[in-house]
Amino acid sequence: MQDADEGYQEAEAALEIMEEAEAEEAELKEVQDLLDYYLQRATTQLEVEHLLAGSRDLEESIGVSWSARRFEVSSAGFVASQKA
């Protein structure tokens, strides 16, 4: 009977160890999923910041281009008024 009790206790101990290992594995999986999520968010944020910087550069370039066009139109108007 004592052998049966020892076997039962060993089985219970082994079961507890397995349950602890499964809990640790589940926790590790959750941490890995969270790390993946935050890495993806950080990457997306960097991409958005890069696109925003590109948009600002484009806006500035368009502003400079329009300014140059207005100057050309002003110059042409000035030349036309001097000829008249």
Secondary structure in CASP SS format (residue, H / E / C, confidence):
PFRMAT SS
TARGET T0000
AUTHOR 0000-0000-0000
METHOD secondary structure of the structure
MODEL  1
M C 1.00
Q H 1.00
D H 1.00
A H 1.00
D H 1.00
E H 1.00
G H 1.00
Y H 1.00
Q H 1.00
E H 1.00
A H 1.00
E H 1.00
A H 1.00
A H 1.00
L H 1.00
E H 1.00
I H 1.00
M H 1.00
E H 1.00
E H 1.00
A H 1.00
E H 1.00
A H 1.00
E H 1.00
E H 1.00
A H 1.00
E H 1.00
L H 1.00
K H 1.00
E H 1.00
V H 1.00
Q H 1.00
D H 1.00
L H 1.00
L H 1.00
D H 1.00
Y H 1.00
Y H 1.00
L H 1.00
Q H 1.00
R H 1.00
A H 1.00
T H 1.00
T H 1.00
Q H 1.00
L H 1.00
E H 1.00
V H 1.00
E H 1.00
H H 1.00
L H 1.00
L H 1.00
A H 1.00
G H 1.00
S H 1.00
R H 1.00
D H 1.00
L H 1.00
E H 1.00
E H 1.00
S H 1.00
I H 1.00
G H 1.00
V H 1.00
S H 1.00
W H 1.00
S H 1.00
A H 1.00
R H 1.00
R H 1.00
F H 1.00
E H 1.00
V H 1.00
S H 1.00
S H 1.00
A H 1.00
G H 1.00
F H 1.00
V H 1.00
A H 1.00
S H 1.00
Q H 1.00
K H 1.00
A C 1.00
END
